[in-house]
Structure formats: structure tokens, C-alpha cells
């Protein structure tokens, strides 16, 4: 089955069994190994990606379900020069990375939250990442990184508005 979609801002097409899970297509066919394989039953969130800006567990999504949609993986949120984006940088600065296995899913969970709620409180952040498991950091550093990024993005937006006025 030929499936066309947008992947990290670029048109993409695969010829796959429509029942094959998006996780395996991303990793095995398209070579995007930033999306991690964890539990494979939708419990850990390591395989999280954005589908039309909504956080989903790619191990649960049949590839036929992405036809015509926009998929964003961890590889798709870096800056144009390949450097970490602001949220990824905050994860580094706040020590929100230890083994790193959950990091791609956590970062994408943070991006999904900030896209719909640019001023989340700590409880909202905690809820937004609750489907993503981390066995190393204890979550505080992850919450701190997302909260700091939200603050910084709001400050930058405010500065841009003041400059334009």
C-alpha cells in the first residue's frame, strides 16, 4: 500500500503493509531511530511522535492511519542548523537527560503541550508528560525544563510584539 504523508516538513511516501506500525516504518524503513522502541504496547511513551501536532504512541498507529497527515519526530524539531531547539537545550541545561531513552518522547510531549498551552503550570506539565515513563530523572528536571522553555518562549514573544509596535 502506497502511503503519502509529510514527515518533519518534507513530503514522504512509503510502500508498506497498511497494518505495519508507524514505529517500525520510522525506524526500519526511514532510518529515523530517534523514535525509541520501548514496551511496544503503548504504555511507556518512548515511541511518541506528533501526528498533526497531537502526541501519539507510534507503536499503536497503523501506518495506513498517517496518510495525508503531518508527522513530526524528534529529528524534526531541531533548529535549521541541526542544533538542539530551545526545549531540547533546556533538557540539557536542567539535567533532564540521564540514560536518554525517554528523552525524545518527553521532548515531543513538551512540544505538544506548549503548542496548545504556552503558559502551563507545573500540574499541567506533569499531566502532559504522564503517559511517558522515565526511570532515571524522577521527572522534576523534565518539568523544570518544560516550564523554563514556556517562560522563555513567552518572553521572546513579548519582546517581538514590543519590537513590532
Long-range contacts (C-beta under 8 A, 24 or more apart in sequence): 1-64, 3-63, 3-64, 3-66, 3-67, 4-67, 4-68, 5-66, 5-67, 5-68, 5-69, 5-70, 5-71, 6-69, 6-70, 6-71, 7-32, 7-71, 7-73, 7-76, 8-71, 8-72, 8-73, 8-75, 8-76, 9-76, 12-71, 14-63, 16-63, 17-63, 18-62, 18-63, 18-64, 19-62, 19-63, 19-64, 20-62, 20-63, 21-58, 21-59, 21-60, 21-61, 21-62, 21-63, 22-49, 22-58, 22-59, 22-61, 22-62, 22-63, 22-65, 22-66, 22-71, 23-47, 23-58, 23-59, 23-61, 25-63, 26-58, 26-71, 26-73, 32-73, 32-75, 34-73, 34-74, 34-75, 34-104, 35-73, 35-74, 35-104, 36-101, 36-102, 36-104, 36-105, 38-101, 38-133, 43-133, 44-102, 44-105, 44-132, 44-133, 45-102, 45-105, 45-106, 45-109, 45-131, 45-132, 45-133, 46-101, 46-102, 46-104, 46-105, 46-132, 46-133, 47-105, 48-104, 48-105, 48-108, 48-109, 48-131, 48-132, 49-73, 49-74, 49-108, 50-108, 50-111, 50-112, 53-112, 53-115, 53-116, 54-112, 55-108, 55-109, 55-112, 55-131, 57-131, 72-108, 72-111, 73-104, 73-108, 74-103, 74-104, 74-107, 74-108, 77-107, 77-108, 77-111, 86-149, 86-152, 86-153, 87-111, 87-114, 87-145, 87-146, 87-149, 90-145, 90-146, 90-148, 90-149, 90-152, 91-141, 91-142, 91-145, 93-145, 93-148, 94-141, 94-142, 94-144, 94-145, 94-148, 95-137, 95-141, 96-137, 96-141, 96-142, 96-144, 96-145, 97-137, 98-136, 98-137, 99-135, 99-136, 102-132, 102-133, 102-134, 102-135, 102-136, 105-132, 106-132, 106-134, 106-142, 110-142, 110-145, 110-146, 110-149, 113-146, 114-146, 114-149, 114-150, 114-153, 118-150, 118-153, 118-154, 118-157, 119-150, 119-154, 120-146, 120-147, 120-150, 122-147
